[in-house]
C-alpha cells in the first residue's frame, strides 16, 4: 500500500496527537539543540537521527516546513517521492544515502533561499508509530559594502548610506572618528524578488559636518559587519558655498577622489572629453510600434499611427521604448541626446537582457540606469525609490557617459557641462550595454548626436 497521499493529509492530526501524548513504543527522534545556519545559494544539511534500534529502518520519513506543513521531502519504499512535494523544493532536496545506512534521515537542501528560513519537522514512521523532531533553519547573506552619497541642503548636509543583498534584515549604524554612535534621521528597508534586504539610512547634519564618519551594516545572525569609512572633505572639495550637489551617488572603494573630481564642473568636462564620442543610431527591431524613427536612425517620436513593425522577442510591447543599435562591452563612451522642449521622456542605458514584454521594472536592479522627465517631474530611476532632481537641472541636450570597466553611468548638461546625476557603480558582468530612450507623449521628439 502506498502511504504518500494518506500520510500528507493525515500529518497535521498525527502531529497534534504527538504533542499531547508522548510515545512509549521504544523509539525517539532527538532534535538538535542549536539552529542550522546556511548561506543563500549554498546547501544546508538538516539532521534527523531516529533511535530505531540496531539495523532497523523507518517505513516513512517526511520533512515538513512549518507552520503550514509544506512537504519539503518525502521518503518511502526506500526512495524519495516527489508527487506531492511543494513546488518550491522540487529538485533541491535529497536524503544523504550514506547517513541512511547509519540510521539517520539527514536532509540536504541545495541552493538555499531566504524563503527557506523557518521551523522544520522531521516526521518518522516506524511500523504503526510516528515520532517527530523539530529544528530551526536560519538563512544568512552578507550584502554589499555600504555606498555613501552626500547632498548639501539648506542649513546642513544630508548623508545617505545604502547597502543591498542582506539577510536577515540588517542593522545600520553611523559612527564618528571616536567610534561613538550617531543617531540616524531616517531608516528604510526593502526586499528584492529573492527576499534579500536593501537598507538605507539617512544622517542629517546641521551646521558643521564631522570630518571622519563611517557607516556600518551588520548581519545580526553572524555578528559580522561591513564598514565604509570616509572623510566628508573628499566629497565636498571644490564645491563653492551655496552650490547644491543634487543626489550625487558614489562608492568609497578607491573612487572617492574620482567622483569628487567630477563634481567640479571643469573637471567633469575634462572627464567627458576623454570618453570616446560614440556615433549612435536606434535599433528599429526594438522600437515599440507607436514609435516612429527618422530615416537616419537618430531621431524618435510618437507616430500618428501604429507602425507595422514585424513582431519579435527584441521589441518592446508595452512601454514606448527603443534601444540603441550599437552596444558596448568595454571602454569609455559618451553621446548626446537633444530633448529640447520635449514634455515627457526618458534617457539612459540598459542591459541587453532588459525585459521587453509587459511593464518594465524601471531600476538598476533590473538592468536600467536612466533619468526621466514626466511633465514637471524630473528624477533618476534609483531603487528602492526614485531620486528627485531639481527642475533647474533639466537640460536642452543631455550628455550620457559610460565607463564600462568602472561601472560608471553619468548624466550631464551637454551645453553647460554641469553634472546632473551619477549612479552607484554597477557590475555589468560582460553583458552588452545599449542606449535606452523612452517617449511618453506625442509632443516629444528625441534626437541623437553625433
N, C-alpha and C positions, 0 to 999 in steps of 0.2 A: 504493500500500500504506500502511495506517495503522500508524505505528510506536509508538503510545502504549503498548499493553499490553506489547509486546516490550521497549520502552525501559525501562519501570519495573521489570520483572522482571529485566532484564539489567544494571541500572545498577550494582549492587554489584560485579559481576565486572569491568565496564569500569573502574571506579574503582581497583580493585586493580591492574589492568594498567597504568593510568596512573601509579600510584605507583612502580612498579618499572621502567617503560620510558618515558623522555621521548620526545615525538614529534619527528619530523624532517620533517613534511609541510607546513611553511610557515605555520602559524598558532598563536598563543598567546593565553591569556586572562590579562591582567595582573590581579593581586589588589591591593586597597587595602592600604596599609601600616598603617592605624590602624583600630580598631573603629568601627563605626557606632553612634552614640548616639541613642536615641529615648525619648521620654517616654510613659508609659502613657496610652492614649486618643488619642494623636496618630498621625501617619503617619511611616513610615520609608522611605527610598529606599536600596535595596541596589544598588550599582553593579556592572556587568559589561560590559566592552567588549572583545570578542574582536577580535584583529587578523586580520581575514579578507582584507585587501587591498581595493583600490578596488571599490566598488559590489557586493561580494559579500554575500550574506545567508546566515545559518545555516539549515540544514534543520530543526533542532530545538533547543530550549533548555528545560532543566528546572532549576528551583530546588529544592533539597533541604535539609531541616533535618537535621543530623547529631546523634547518631551512628546513628540508625535509618533514615536515608534517607527520611524522611517527605516526600511530594511536596507542596511548597508551591505551585508553579505550573508548568504545562507549556504550551509554545508550539510549535505545529507547524501546517503548512498555512496559515501567515500569520495565525493567530488562537490565542487561548487555548483550552485543552482542560481541562475540569474533571471528566471522567468518573472519573478515579482520584485526584483531588485529596483530600488529607487533609481530613476534615470541618471541623476547627478553622480552616482557612484559607479555606473557601468564602465568596465574597462579599467578601473582604478583600484580594485581590491583583489586580494588573494590571501589564503591561509598559507603560512610558511610550512611547507611539507616536512622539512627536517624537524620542525618543532612538533608536528603532529605525531611523529614517531616517538617523541619524548613525552607525549601526553598533553601537549599544550596546543591551544587553538589561537595562536597569535595572528592578528590580522595586519597585513601590510597595506597601507593606504598610500597610494602614489599621487604625485602632482597635487600636493595639499593646497587647498583653497581657504580663504578667510571664512567662507560659509561652513567649512568642516568643523569649526570650533564648537565645543559643547560637551554634553554628557553622553557617554556611550554605555550600552549594556551588552554584556556577553551572556547570552541565554543558552544553556546547555541542557539537552535531554539525554538521559541515560535510562534505558528501559522505559518505565512509565513515570519517571520522576524528572522534574525540571528544577534547575537552580540557576541563579544569575549573580553576576558581579558587575559593579558599575565603576567606571573610571572617567576621568576628565581629559579631554584633548584641548590644549591651548595652542593657538596658532600665532606665529610671530613673523614680522617682516621689518627689517631695518630700511628706512627710507633714504631719500637723498640728503646730501648735506644742505643745510639751510642757505637759501638765497636771500640777499638783502637788497632792498630798494629804499631810496630816500627822496623826500619831496619837501621843498621849502613851502611853508604855508604862512599865512599872516600871523605874526606873533610867535612863530616857533617852527618846529621841524617834525614831520611825520616819517617814522621809520617802520618799514614792514618787513617781516621775516616770513618766508614761505618754504615749505618742505612737503614732499609727497612720497607716496609708496610705503606708508607705515601701517603696522597692525600689531597690537590693538591701537585705539585712539591714543596718539602720543601726548606727552606733556611738553609744553613750550615755555622756556624761561629766558628772561633777559638778565644779563649780569654786567656790572661795571668793572673797572680795572681792579678793584679790590674784591671781586667775586661776590659782591652784595647783589641780592636780587632786586630788580626794578619792576614794579607792577605794570602790567600792560594796560592799554586803553581799551582794546577790543580783541576778542578771540573768535575765530571762525573755523569750523571743521566741515569737511565734506567727504563723501566716499565715491570712488570711481566704480566702473562696471564690475571690477574684480573684488569690490568690497574693501579696498585699501584706502587709508585716510590721507587726505591732504590737510595740513594745518597752516593757518595763517594767524599771525599775532602782530598787532599794531602798537607801537610805542609812540606816544605824543610827548615831545619835549618842548616846553615853553621857556623862552629865554635862551641862555647859553646851552649848547649841546655838549654832553660829555664827550671827551676826546676818544676814549677807548671803550668799546662796547663789544658784547658778544651775544649771539643768540644760540640757545641750546635746545635741541629736540631730543627727548628721551623716550626709549621703549621701556614701559613700566614692567613688562614681564621679564625682560632680560637684564634690566637695570643697566642698560648700555645707552650711550648717547652720541650724537654728532653735534659738533660745535663749529660755528663760524665766527671768528673774531675779526674786528675791523676798526679802523680809525675813521671817524666822521670827516676828518680833513681830507681824506683821499677822495671822498665823494664830492665835496663842495669846493675843492680847489679850482680856482678860475671862474667861479660864479660870482657875478657882481651883486651888491646889495639890492634886494628887491627883485632879483631875477628869479622866476619860478621855473623849476625843472619839472615838467609835467610827467609824473609817474614813470621816471626812468628806472627801468628794472635791470639789475645786474647780478653777477655772481662774484664770489670772493676767491675763486681758485685761480689766482695768478693774473686776473684780468681787471682788477680794480683800477689800476692806473690807466689801462687801456680805455675803459669806459669813461673815466674822469676826463681823459684827453678828448674823447668825443663830445663831451659836454661843452667844450669850448667851440664856439662857432667856427673860428678859423681852423681849429684842429679838425673839426668834422669835415670841413671842405677838403682838407688835405687827405683825410682818410678816404673820402668818396672819390677823389681824383685818382687814387691808387687802384681803385677797382676797375676791372675791365668793363667797358661800356658794351653791353650785350645788344645785338640787333635782334629785337624780339618781334615775333608775329604770333597771331592767335590760331589755335587749332580748331578748325571747323568741325572735326569729329567729336569734340567735347561740348560744343555750344548747345545751350537749351534752344528748343525750336522757336521760342519767342524772340530770340536774339538775331540781329542782322549784322553780319560782318562786312567791313569795307572790302573793296576789291584787292587792296594791297595787304589785307590781313592784319592791319594795325589799328583799326577802329571798330567799335562795337556800340550798338544802341538797341533799344527795344523796337522790333519791327512792327509794321502795321498789321501783319497777319502771321499766322503760324507757318514757319518755314518747313518745307518738306524735306528735312534732313533725313537720311537713312538712319534707322534705329540701330543702336549698338551698345555694348556694355560701357563704352567710354563716355557716353553722352549723359549730361545732367538732365533729369526729367522733372524736377520739382523746383529747385532754386534756379533763377535765371543767371547761371554762371557760365564761364568759359575759361579754359586753361591756355597757357602759352604753348606753342608748338615745341619750342626749344626747352630742354630740361638740363639740369646741372647735377653732376655727382662729385664735383670738386671745384676748387678755385674761388676767386672773388669776382663778383659781378654786380653791376648796377644798371638801372634803366629808369626811365621816367614815364609817368602816366599823366596826361592832361585831363584834369577833372573839371576845371574852369567853373562854370555856373551849374554843373550837374546837381540835381536836388538830392538824390539818394543813390549811393554807390558803395562799393567795397573794393579795396585793392590789397593784395597780399601775395603770399606764397603758399603752395600746397604740395604735400607728398603726392607722388604718382598713384598711391593706393587710396587717396581720399575717396570717401563714399560718394557715388554719383547718383544713386537712386534714392528717392524719398527725401525727407527733410534732413539736411546735413547737420550734425552736431558741430557748431562753429567754435572750435577751441584748438589750442596747440596739441592737446592730448589726442585729438582725432586727426592731426596732421594738417592743421591750417593756422597760419600766422598772418593776421590781417587787421587793418583798421577800416572802419565803416562810418559812413555819414548817412543818417536817416533823418531827412529834413533838417531840424535844428539840433539834432543829437549827434555828437562826434565821439567815438570811443574805440579803444583797442579790444580785440576779442581775446581777452585773457580768461583764465579759469581759476577758481570756480565762478567768479563774477567778472563782468567786463570792467575795464578801466576807463572812466570818463576822461575825455581830453577837452581842453579849452576850445571854444568855438573860434577864438582868435588864431588858433593853430591850423585851421583848415586852409590848405594851400590851393593855388591855381594849378600848379604842377607838383605832383608827388614823386619824390625820388625813392625807389626801393633798392636797398643794398643787401647783398648776401655774401657772407664769408662762410663757405661750406665747412671748411675744416674746423673753424671755431664755433660753428653752430649759431652764428650771429644773423639775425634778421632785424633790420632797422629801417625806419622811415624818416624822411626829412623833407623840408620845403625846398624844391629844386630852384626856386627863384632867389631865396634869401639864405640858403644853406643852414637854416635853423633846424635843429633836430626836433622831431615830433614824438617818436616813441621807439624804444628798443626792447625787444622781447628777451626773456630769460634765455641764456644759451641752450640750444637743443642738440640732441644727438640724432643725426639723420640716418646713421647706420648704413651708409652706402646707397640709400634709396634716392631715386631721381626727384629733384625738386623743380616745380613749374610755377610760372606766374599764374595768379588767380585773379579774375575780375568778376565783379557782381554788379549787374544793372537792375535797379529796383523799380524804376518808373520810366514812362515814355519820354520824359523831358531830359533824361540823362544820356550823355554821349561821352564815351571814354576813348582816348587815343594814345597809342604807344609812341615813344621816341627814345633812341633813334629807331 
